[in-house]
Amino acid sequence: MTERIVTMLSAEKIATRVRELGAEITRDYKDKPLVLVCVLKGSFVFCADLMRAIDLPLRVDFLGVRSYGEGTESSGVVQITQDLSRPIEHEDVVLVEDIVDTGLTIAHLMDLFRTRAPRSVKVCSLLHKPARARVQVKVDYLGFTIEDKFVVGYGLDVAEKYRNLPFIGLVERG
């Protein structure tokens, strides 16, 4: 069986939207130190580009999370594979996610973060798939709303493949 990747969102379109999101975050957090929490692994490319588009003092931390395993369907069970390296107490935090589909991961992380007493937590997601929502979560900064298709590229993968593509694409098997 062969696989072909069809472009859904071009690298140029993504870059433009990431710059816009960076400007929005810069405006909203003007004169406040900020912590970006990058949800690994899928968000690392988006987070790297986003942080360079934010014109503020900030620090970046990483949180490893797994809910997919090797498949294309979320298991619904959120497993923390790597915790933050520093406390977020009394900090303004933007949680950077690659995609919000079921909402279960973000809901779980928001509950977890509330126990750590940050000053504020907002969610920035590159993609949102509202058709897959099992719980409603607020996405404060959103790149794109997409249809219910499994996508890869720009950090997103299927079984650890295709993260290095500079665009968001659909896998077609034939």
Salt bridges, closest charged atoms under 4 A:
GLU3 OE1 - LYS161 NZ 3.33
GLU3 OE2 - ARG173 NH2 3.03
GLU20 OE1 - ARG17 NH1 3.02
GLU24 OE2 - ARG17 NH1 3.48
ASP49 OD1 - ARG52 NH2 2.43
ASP61 OD2 - ARG59 NH1 3.67
GLU73 OE1 - ARG132 NH1 3.42
ASP83 OD2 - ARG116 NH2 2.83
GLU89 OE2 - HIS90 NE2 3.50
GLU91 OE2 - ARG59 NH2 3.14
ASP92 OD2 - ARG119 NE 3.10
ASP111 OD1 - ARG114 NH1 2.68
ASP140 OD1 - LYS138 NZ 3.38
ASP148 OD1 - ARG132 NE 3.81
ASP157 OD1 - ARG163 NH2 3.16
GLU160 OE2 - LYS41 NZ 3.38
GLU160 OE1 - ARG163 NH2 3.28
GLU172 OE1 - ARG4 NH2 2.82
